[in-house]
Amino acid sequence: MSWLWALIVGGIIGWLAGLIVGRDIPGGVIGNIIAGFIGGWLGSVLLGEWGPAMGGFYIVPALIGAIILVALASLVFRSMGRSRG
């Protein structure tokens, strides 16, 4: 049951990151979950493990990592769209 909780929290983190950045994450719910998981890993690598924890994620570093990830992904997807012409 803990994996289900981790999926829910990861999805919420990815969704919040998309709202903060103002860009949609490709892939819908699955994209949000992936962004939440990768953002959680990135945030813990860059900022360490601190703050409140929920579903195996440290919320503040995970959210910051997901925001960084979504911002970088939106820049990459935007530049790929422009290069196609």
A tleap script that builds the chain and sets N, CA, C and O, in Angstrom:
source leaprc.protein.ff14SB
mol = sequence {
  NMET SER TRP LEU TRP ALA LEU ILE VAL GLY
  GLY ILE ILE GLY TRP LEU ALA GLY LEU ILE
  VAL GLY ARG ASP ILE PRO GLY GLY VAL ILE
  GLY ASN ILE ILE ALA GLY PHE ILE GLY GLY
  TRP LEU GLY SER VAL LEU LEU GLY GLU TRP
  GLY PRO ALA MET GLY GLY PHE TYR ILE VAL
  PRO ALA LEU ILE GLY ALA ILE ILE LEU VAL
  ALA LEU ALA SER LEU VAL PHE ARG SER MET
  GLY ARG SER ARG CGLY
}
set mol.1.N position { 0.822 -1.191 0.000 }
set mol.1.CA position { 0.000 0.000 0.000 }
set mol.1.C position { 0.868 1.257 0.000 }
set mol.1.O position { 0.408 2.322 -0.412 }
set mol.2.N position { 2.110 1.148 0.455 }
set mol.2.CA position { 2.986 2.330 0.484 }
set mol.2.C position { 3.361 2.781 -0.921 }
set mol.2.O position { 3.591 3.970 -1.137 }
set mol.3.N position { 3.428 1.862 -1.883 }
set mol.3.CA position { 3.738 2.252 -3.264 }
set mol.3.C position { 2.616 3.090 -3.861 }
set mol.3.O position { 2.872 3.999 -4.651 }
set mol.4.N position { 1.360 2.786 -3.485 }
set mol.4.CA position { 0.229 3.574 -3.963 }
set mol.4.C position { 0.300 4.996 -3.399 }
set mol.4.O position { 0.054 5.967 -4.115 }
set mol.5.N position { 0.635 5.108 -2.125 }
set mol.5.CA position { 0.791 6.412 -1.490 }
set mol.5.C position { 1.927 7.188 -2.154 }
set mol.5.O position { 1.802 8.395 -2.359 }
set mol.6.N position { 3.020 6.528 -2.489 }
set mol.6.CA position { 4.137 7.184 -3.163 }
set mol.6.C position { 3.720 7.668 -4.554 }
set mol.6.O position { 4.129 8.752 -4.971 }
set mol.7.N position { 2.915 6.887 -5.275 }
set mol.7.CA position { 2.427 7.317 -6.588 }
set mol.7.C position { 1.538 8.555 -6.480 }
set mol.7.O position { 1.633 9.477 -7.290 }
set mol.8.N position { 0.682 8.558 -5.475 }
set mol.8.CA position { -0.212 9.707 -5.282 }
set mol.8.C position { 0.580 10.957 -4.936 }
set mol.8.O position { 0.359 12.016 -5.523 }
set mol.9.N position { 1.500 10.841 -3.989 }
set mol.9.CA position { 2.303 12.001 -3.576 }
set mol.9.C position { 3.199 12.461 -4.724 }
set mol.9.O position { 3.341 13.665 -4.940 }
set mol.10.N position { 3.802 11.538 -5.460 }
set mol.10.CA position { 4.624 11.898 -6.614 }
set mol.10.C position { 3.814 12.627 -7.669 }
set mol.10.O position { 4.294 13.598 -8.254 }
set mol.11.N position { 2.594 12.175 -7.921 }
set mol.11.CA position { 1.716 12.836 -8.879 }
set mol.11.C position { 1.337 14.241 -8.445 }
set mol.11.O position { 1.289 15.161 -9.261 }
set mol.12.N position { 1.070 14.401 -7.159 }
set mol.12.CA position { 0.714 15.735 -6.643 }
set mol.12.C position { 1.906 16.674 -6.734 }
set mol.12.O position { 1.747 17.839 -7.098 }
set mol.13.N position { 3.092 16.188 -6.410 }
set mol.13.CA position { 4.292 17.023 -6.506 }
set mol.13.C position { 4.525 17.455 -7.951 }
set mol.13.O position { 4.809 18.625 -8.206 }
set mol.14.N position { 4.410 16.531 -8.895 }
set mol.14.CA position { 4.568 16.874 -10.309 }
set mol.14.C position { 3.517 17.852 -10.787 }
set mol.14.O position { 3.823 18.768 -11.551 }
set mol.15.N position { 2.274 17.669 -10.346 }
set mol.15.CA position { 1.185 18.566 -10.720 }
set mol.15.C position { 1.420 19.970 -10.173 }
set mol.15.O position { 1.241 20.956 -10.888 }
set mol.16.N position { 1.823 20.061 -8.898 }
set mol.16.CA position { 2.115 21.369 -8.301 }
set mol.16.C position { 3.272 22.061 -9.010 }
set mol.16.O position { 3.234 23.272 -9.224 }
set mol.17.N position { 4.285 21.308 -9.369 }
set mol.17.CA position { 5.421 21.890 -10.091 }
set mol.17.C position { 4.963 22.463 -11.426 }
set mol.17.O position { 5.402 23.545 -11.816 }
set mol.18.N position { 4.091 21.753 -12.128 }
set mol.18.CA position { 3.554 22.253 -13.387 }
set mol.18.C position { 2.739 23.521 -13.200 }
set mol.18.O position { 2.802 24.431 -14.027 }
set mol.19.N position { 1.971 23.585 -12.113 }
set mol.19.CA position { 1.201 24.794 -11.826 }
set mol.19.C position { 2.103 25.978 -11.513 }
set mol.19.O position { 1.856 27.093 -11.973 }
set mol.20.N position { 3.143 25.738 -10.735 }
set mol.20.CA position { 4.049 26.820 -10.343 }
set mol.20.C position { 4.809 27.350 -11.549 }
set mol.20.O position { 4.953 28.562 -11.711 }
set mol.21.N position { 5.294 26.456 -12.392 }
set mol.21.CA position { 6.054 26.866 -13.576 }
set mol.21.C position { 5.117 27.437 -14.636 }
set mol.21.O position { 5.531 28.275 -15.437 }
set mol.22.N position { 3.876 27.001 -14.651 }
set mol.22.CA position { 2.918 27.475 -15.633 }
set mol.22.C position { 2.960 26.705 -16.935 }
set mol.22.O position { 2.503 27.203 -17.964 }
set mol.23.N position { 3.492 25.521 -16.909 }
set mol.23.CA position { 3.598 24.670 -18.098 }
set mol.23.C position { 2.985 23.308 -17.783 }
set mol.23.O position { 3.120 22.790 -16.674 }
set mol.24.N position { 2.309 22.739 -18.781 }
set mol.24.CA position { 1.794 21.386 -18.629 }
set mol.24.C position { 2.916 20.385 -18.844 }
set mol.24.O position { 3.814 20.595 -19.659 }
set mol.25.N position { 2.844 19.309 -18.107 }
set mol.25.CA position { 3.823 18.248 -18.252 }
set mol.25.C position { 3.276 17.254 -19.271 }
set mol.25.O position { 2.149 16.780 -19.124 }
set mol.26.N position { 4.059 16.931 -20.306 }
set mol.26.CA position { 3.575 15.945 -21.280 }
set mol.26.C position { 3.311 14.601 -20.608 }
set mol.26.O position { 4.074 14.171 -19.743 }
set mol.27.N position { 2.240 13.949 -21.006 }
set mol.27.CA position { 1.940 12.624 -20.462 }
set mol.27.C position { 0.835 12.615 -19.431 }
set mol.27.O position { 0.483 11.548 -18.928 }
set mol.28.N position { 0.277 13.762 -19.098 }
set mol.28.CA position { -0.837 13.820 -18.152 }
set mol.28.C position { -0.466 13.326 -16.762 }
set mol.28.O position { 0.540 13.741 -16.187 }
set mol.29.N position { -1.296 12.432 -16.234 }
set mol.29.CA position { -1.093 11.927 -14.877 }
set mol.29.C position { 0.216 11.153 -14.769 }
set mol.29.O position { 0.946 11.298 -13.789 }
set mol.30.N position { 0.511 10.338 -15.764 }
set mol.30.CA position { 1.758 9.562 -15.753 }
set mol.30.C position { 2.955 10.509 -15.788 }
set mol.30.O position { 3.945 10.279 -15.093 }
set mol.31.N position { 2.873 11.564 -16.584 }
set mol.31.CA position { 3.942 12.560 -16.639 }
set mol.31.C position { 4.119 13.259 -15.306 }
set mol.31.O position { 5.247 13.534 -14.896 }
set mol.32.N position { 3.012 13.553 -14.619 }
set mol.32.CA position { 3.097 14.167 -13.298 }
set mol.32.C position { 3.782 13.248 -12.299 }
set mol.32.O position { 4.614 13.691 -11.507 }
set mol.33.N position { 3.434 11.978 -12.336 }
set mol.33.CA position { 4.041 11.017 -11.412 }
set mol.33.C position { 5.533 10.895 -11.693 }
set mol.33.O position { 6.345 10.889 -10.768 }
set mol.34.N position { 5.892 10.799 -12.966 }
set mol.34.CA position { 7.309 10.691 -13.325 }
set mol.34.C position { 8.062 11.950 -12.908 }
set mol.34.O position { 9.159 11.868 -12.357 }
set mol.35.N position { 7.468 13.121 -13.173 }
set mol.35.CA position { 8.110 14.381 -12.767 }
set mol.35.C position { 8.257 14.455 -11.255 }
set mol.35.O position { 9.265 14.953 -10.755 }
set mol.36.N position { 7.264 13.966 -10.523 }
set mol.36.CA position { 7.350 13.958 -9.062 }
set mol.36.C position { 8.458 13.048 -8.553 }
set mol.36.O position { 9.199 13.416 -7.641 }
set mol.37.N position { 8.572 11.853 -9.144 }
set mol.37.CA position { 9.616 10.919 -8.723 }
set mol.37.C position { 11.012 11.431 -9.076 }
set mol.37.O position { 11.912 11.423 -8.236 }
set mol.38.N position { 11.189 11.874 -10.316 }
set mol.38.CA position { 12.508 12.380 -10.723 }
set mol.38.C position { 12.820 13.671 -9.979 }
set mol.38.O position { 13.960 13.890 -9.568 }
set mol.39.N position { 11.820 14.525 -9.804 }
set mol.39.CA position { 12.013 15.754 -9.038 }
set mol.39.C position { 12.372 15.478 -7.587 }
set mol.39.O position { 13.193 16.183 -7.000 }
set mol.40.N position { 11.755 14.448 -7.009 }
set mol.40.CA position { 12.101 14.070 -5.638 }
set mol.40.C position { 13.539 13.609 -5.530 }
set mol.40.O position { 14.241 13.949 -4.578 }
set mol.41.N position { 13.972 12.837 -6.506 }
set mol.41.CA position { 15.368 12.389 -6.506 }
set mol.41.C position { 16.309 13.567 -6.715 }
set mol.41.O position { 17.301 13.713 -6.000 }
set mol.42.N position { 15.992 14.413 -7.705 }
set mol.42.CA position { 16.834 15.570 -8.003 }
set mol.42.C position { 16.907 16.521 -6.814 }
set mol.42.O position { 17.982 17.023 -6.484 }
set mol.43.N position { 15.778 16.768 -6.177 }
set mol.43.CA position { 15.754 17.654 -5.015 }
set mol.43.C position { 16.564 17.113 -3.847 }
set mol.43.O position { 17.245 17.872 -3.157 }
set mol.44.N position { 16.493 15.808 -3.622 }
set mol.44.CA position { 17.266 15.242 -2.511 }
set mol.44.C position { 18.756 15.239 -2.811 }
set mol.44.O position { 19.573 15.365 -1.899 }
set mol.45.N position { 19.123 15.094 -4.103 }
set mol.45.CA position { 20.537 15.148 -4.476 }
set mol.45.C position { 21.071 16.570 -4.303 }
set mol.45.O position { 22.157 16.768 -3.758 }
set mol.46.N position { 20.307 17.554 -4.768 }
set mol.46.CA position { 20.767 18.938 -4.723 }
set mol.46.C position { 20.650 19.569 -3.341 }
set mol.46.O position { 21.533 20.319 -2.924 }
set mol.47.N position { 19.563 19.269 -2.627 }
set mol.47.CA position { 19.267 19.971 -1.375 }
set mol.47.C position { 19.336 19.101 -0.128 }
set mol.47.O position { 19.292 19.620 0.987 }
set mol.48.N position { 19.442 17.811 -0.295 }
set mol.48.CA position { 19.477 16.919 0.858 }
set mol.48.C position { 18.076 16.529 1.286 }
set mol.48.O position { 17.092 16.898 0.645 }
set mol.49.N position { 17.999 15.799 2.348 }
set mol.49.CA position { 16.719 15.306 2.857 }
set mol.49.C position { 16.359 16.068 4.119 }
set mol.49.O position { 16.913 15.817 5.188 }
set mol.50.N position { 15.426 17.001 3.986 }
set mol.50.CA position { 14.995 17.804 5.123 }
set mol.50.C position { 13.540 18.215 4.909 }
set mol.50.O position { 13.001 18.082 3.810 }
set mol.51.N position { 12.935 18.699 5.934 }
set mol.51.CA position { 11.543 19.139 5.850 }
set mol.51.C position { 10.589 17.989 6.082 }
set mol.51.O position { 11.000 16.870 6.388 }
set mol.52.N position { 9.313 18.280 5.930 }
set mol.52.CA position { 8.314 17.232 6.156 }
set mol.52.C position { 8.391 16.148 5.086 }
set mol.52.O position { 8.656 16.423 3.916 }
set mol.53.N position { 8.155 14.918 5.510 }
set mol.53.CA position { 8.196 13.779 4.594 }
set mol.53.C position { 6.804 13.178 4.478 }
set mol.53.O position { 6.051 13.113 5.450 }
set mol.54.N position { 6.480 12.741 3.262 }
set mol.54.CA position { 5.189 12.111 3.026 }
set mol.54.C position { 5.336 11.160 1.844 }
set mol.54.O position { 5.827 11.550 0.785 }
set mol.55.N position { 4.921 9.948 2.023 }
set mol.55.CA position { 4.962 8.972 0.932 }
set mol.55.C position { 6.370 8.664 0.443 }
set mol.55.O position { 6.550 8.286 -0.715 }
set mol.56.N position { 7.361 8.817 1.295 }
set mol.56.CA position { 8.740 8.563 0.911 }
set mol.56.C position { 9.436 9.757 0.277 }
set mol.56.O position { 10.592 9.653 -0.134 }
set mol.57.N position { 8.747 10.891 0.195 }
set mol.57.CA position { 9.316 12.106 -0.382 }
set mol.57.C position { 9.494 13.151 0.711 }
set mol.57.O position { 8.638 13.301 1.583 }
set mol.58.N position { 10.603 13.866 0.658 }
set mol.58.CA position { 10.758 15.063 1.472 }
set mol.58.C position { 10.165 16.189 0.631 }
set mol.58.O position { 10.710 16.545 -0.414 }
set mol.59.N position { 9.065 16.737 1.083 }
set mol.59.CA position { 8.193 17.562 0.256 }
set mol.59.C position { 8.893 18.781 -0.348 }
set mol.59.O position { 8.798 19.007 -1.554 }
set mol.60.N position { 9.586 19.562 0.462 }
set mol.60.CA position { 10.185 20.806 -0.036 }
set mol.60.C position { 11.282 20.530 -1.072 }
set mol.60.O position { 11.229 21.102 -2.161 }
set mol.61.N position { 12.269 19.681 -0.781 }
set mol.61.CA position { 13.270 19.404 -1.820 }
set mol.61.C position { 12.678 18.740 -3.062 }
set mol.61.O position { 13.114 19.019 -4.179 }
set mol.62.N position { 11.688 17.864 -2.875 }
set mol.62.CA position { 11.066 17.200 -4.021 }
set mol.62.C position { 10.332 18.206 -4.901 }
set mol.62.O position { 10.403 18.127 -6.127 }
set mol.63.N position { 9.633 19.146 -4.287 }
set mol.63.CA position { 8.916 20.154 -5.058 }
set mol.63.C position { 9.879 21.064 -5.806 }
set mol.63.O position { 9.645 21.392 -6.969 }
set mol.64.N position { 10.952 21.472 -5.156 }
set mol.64.CA position { 11.953 22.319 -5.819 }
set mol.64.C position { 12.609 21.555 -6.967 }
set mol.64.O position { 12.802 22.114 -8.047 }
set mol.65.N position { 12.952 20.288 -6.748 }
set mol.65.CA position { 13.529 19.476 -7.814 }
set mol.65.C position { 12.571 19.291 -8.972 }
set mol.65.O position { 12.988 19.329 -10.129 }
set mol.66.N position { 11.280 19.089 -8.682 }
set mol.66.CA position { 10.293 18.928 -9.741 }
set mol.66.C position { 10.091 20.232 -10.510 }
set mol.66.O position { 9.880 20.205 -11.723 }
set mol.67.N position { 10.153 21.361 -9.827 }
set mol.67.CA position { 10.043 22.655 -10.508 }
set mol.67.C position { 11.210 22.839 -11.465 }
set mol.67.O position { 11.020 23.282 -12.597 }
set mol.68.N position { 12.409 22.505 -11.024 }
set mol.68.CA position { 13.591 22.598 -11.890 }
set mol.68.C position { 13.413 21.681 -13.105 }
set mol.68.O position { 13.673 22.083 -14.238 }
set mol.69.N position { 12.970 20.455 -12.858 }
set mol.69.CA position { 12.779 19.489 -13.929 }
set mol.69.C position { 11.734 19.959 -14.940 }
set mol.69.O position { 11.965 19.875 -16.146 }
set mol.70.N position { 10.600 20.449 -14.469 }
set mol.70.CA position { 9.544 20.901 -15.369 }
set mol.70.C position { 10.006 22.111 -16.174 }
set mol.70.O position { 9.717 22.208 -17.367 }
set mol.71.N position { 10.721 23.035 -15.532 }
set mol.71.CA position { 11.222 24.215 -16.248 }
set mol.71.C position { 12.204 23.809 -17.343 }
set mol.71.O position { 12.132 24.313 -18.464 }
set mol.72.N position { 13.125 22.893 -17.019 }
set mol.72.CA position { 14.081 22.432 -18.027 }
set mol.72.C position { 13.384 21.667 -19.150 }
set mol.72.O position { 13.712 21.853 -20.322 }
set mol.73.N position { 12.437 20.821 -18.806 }
set mol.73.CA position { 11.721 20.055 -19.824 }
set mol.73.C position { 10.917 20.973 -20.731 }
set mol.73.O position { 10.853 20.746 -21.939 }
set mol.74.N position { 10.303 22.007 -20.166 }
set mol.74.CA position { 9.529 22.919 -21.011 }
set mol.74.C position { 10.440 23.698 -21.954 }
set mol.74.O position { 10.055 23.983 -23.087 }
set mol.75.N position { 11.645 24.045 -21.498 }
set mol.75.CA position { 12.595 24.716 -22.386 }
set mol.75.C position { 13.031 23.796 -23.518 }
set mol.75.O position { 13.125 24.223 -24.668 }
set mol.76.N position { 13.295 22.546 -23.197 }
set mol.76.CA position { 13.727 21.582 -24.212 }
set mol.76.C position { 12.609 21.347 -25.228 }
set mol.76.O position { 12.849 21.374 -26.435 }
set mol.77.N position { 11.386 21.116 -24.737 }
set mol.77.CA position { 10.279 20.851 -25.657 }
set mol.77.C position { 9.951 22.073 -26.505 }
set mol.77.O position { 9.594 21.943 -27.675 }
set mol.78.N position { 10.072 23.258 -25.916 }
set mol.78.CA position { 9.814 24.476 -26.669 }
set mol.78.C position { 10.851 24.671 -27.759 }
set mol.78.O position { 10.507 25.047 -28.879 }
set mol.79.N position { 12.128 24.417 -27.444 }
set mol.79.CA position { 13.184 24.582 -28.458 }
set mol.79.C position { 13.076 23.508 -29.548 }
set mol.79.O position { 13.402 23.772 -30.705 }
set mol.80.N position { 12.628 22.317 -29.195 }
set mol.80.CA position { 12.427 21.274 -30.195 }
set mol.80.C position { 11.283 21.646 -31.123 }
set mol.80.O position { 11.339 21.357 -32.319 }
set mol.81.N position { 10.259 22.274 -30.597 }
set mol.81.CA position { 9.139 22.698 -31.431 }
set mol.81.C position { 9.518 23.798 -32.396 }
set mol.81.O position { 9.019 23.833 -33.520 }
set mol.82.N position { 10.391 24.695 -31.979 }
set mol.82.CA position { 10.837 25.783 -32.848 }
set mol.82.C position { 11.770 25.275 -33.940 }
set mol.82.O position { 11.744 25.790 -35.058 }
set mol.83.N position { 12.590 24.280 -33.638 }
set mol.83.CA position { 13.569 23.809 -34.614 }
set mol.83.C position { 12.897 23.038 -35.749 }
set mol.83.O position { 13.453 22.940 -36.843 }
set mol.84.N position { 11.718 22.496 -35.501 }
set mol.84.CA position { 11.014 21.749 -36.545 }
set mol.84.C position { 10.431 22.684 -37.604 }
set mol.84.O position { 10.208 22.285 -38.747 }
set mol.85.N position { 10.194 23.909 -37.213 }
set mol.85.CA position { 9.845 24.883 -38.184 }
set mol.85.C position { 8.466 25.197 -38.429 }
set mol.85.O position { 8.166 26.042 -39.272 }
savepdb mol mol.pdb
quit
